C-alpha cells in the first residue's frame, strides 16, 4: 500500500509538469503559426485572411483553386498572397513584376513552387531545380530542335490518319460526340511514339492500358484526400513516398504501372544500342555520351513528358474545336486559308508554317483558355525588392496567367473570341508579359513548339474534309477543372459534317 501511495504521489507531482510542458509547446506552436500566417500582412501584401491551421485551403476546396484565385484577384488586385494549406503563395498578374521574376532576374527564381505530391527523387524536368534542372534541360533541348521536330512530324501525321477515320465515322452517323475524348487518345498515341517509341493504340481501343492508367491517375489525383492533407502538413509527404504500400493504398498505383512500362522500354532500347535508327527522347537520354541519364532519371523524365504531352495538348485541341464550332465565320475563314495555302495536298511540316491566320486563332484560344494557368510558378532564392514589393527568400510565386489573359486593361473585350488581336499589325499593341500561354524565360515550356505543330497538323487535316458544328451541349462558358492543367470538366460536345465540294 505504501508503494502504491508513493507512485500516486509521484504521478500527482509529475502530471502538472507534463501538462505545463504540453501547454508550453502548444503556445510555441501557436506563436509560430500566427507569425507564419501573417507573412503577407507584414509585407504589406493584400489577400484573403487565412485560418490558423488550414490557411485558405477551405475556400480552395470549396470553389476549386482556379475559381478561388479568380475571385481573389477581383477583390485584391494583381498582386496578392494566399496559403495553399501551410505554403504561402504570392499570386502575380502584373506584367512588369512578372518580367522581373521570369526573365530579368530569373537567376533568383530558378526553382519552381514545389508540388505537394511530387516524390522526393526522380522529379522530371518540370519540377527539377538548380544544377539538376540545368543538366536535364541541356540534354533534352536538342530533342525539340527544328530538325528533330521535322523527324517527328511524320509520326504525328500517321496518327492523325486514325483521327480522321474516327471523325469520318462521326460524320456519317451525324452523332454528337465528345471531341476531348478523341483528342486525348490522339495525343497519347503521338507522345507515346514520338517520345518513347511506344505503340499505344488509344485511338482504336478505348481500353488501351496506357490510356486507362493515365486517365485513372489523373482522376485519382483530382479526387484523392492526400493532396489537401499534404498541403496542410507538408511533412506527411516523407511518409507517403517512403512506403510504396501506402502510395498504392491511397490510389497512386497507376504510377507504379506506368513506371514499370517505362523501364521495359529502356531495357529494349539498351539491347538495340546507340546505333538504332530510331530517334526520340529515350534515345536522347540513354545514349548521350558523358551526359547520358540514369534509369531513374529517364523514367522520371519520361513520365513527365508522357503526362504533360497527353493532358495539355488534348485540352488545347478541345478548346479550339469548341471555339470553331461556336464561331462558324472564323472556321470558314480558316478553311479558306487552308484551301489557299495547302488545298487538297498533304499537310506538311513546311506548309503549316504558312497558316498565319491559324496562328492567330490558336493564340486567341490559348488566351481565352490558358491550360497553364496554375503551373507557371517559381520560388525565390534570395530576398529582393522590386518596386514596392519585397519577395522574401523561399517565397512561392505563381503567375496568374488566367487573370493576365482576361484583364480588360490589357485586352479589349477580354472574354470575347477575337483572333485579329494577334494579327501582325496588332502585335505591337500587346503589352509584354500579358500573354503567357507557355510561360517565359529560361524555364518556359520546352515542348511548346511540339504541341503547336501537333495541334496545327491535326486541325488543318480535319478542316480539309470536315466542319465542326455546335449542338445544344456545346457551351460558350465551359465548366473547367484544374488538375495541373486547365481542362474542360464535362468534355467538349460537337458534331461534324463533311465539307461540301467546291468548284474552282
Helices and strands as residue ranges (DSSP letters): H 2-36, H 39-43, H 57-63, H 65-76, E 79-84, E 87-92, H 95-99, I 100-104, G 106-109, H 130-141, G 142-144, H 146-173, E 177-178, H 179-196, H 209-223, H 226-232, H 236-242, H 244-249, H 253-272, H 281-286, G 289-291, H 295-326, H 328-341, G 351-354, H 356-368, E 377-379, E 384-386, E 389-391, E 396-399, H 401-405, G 419-422, G 424-429, H 448-465, E 466-469, E 480-482, E 486-488, E 493-498
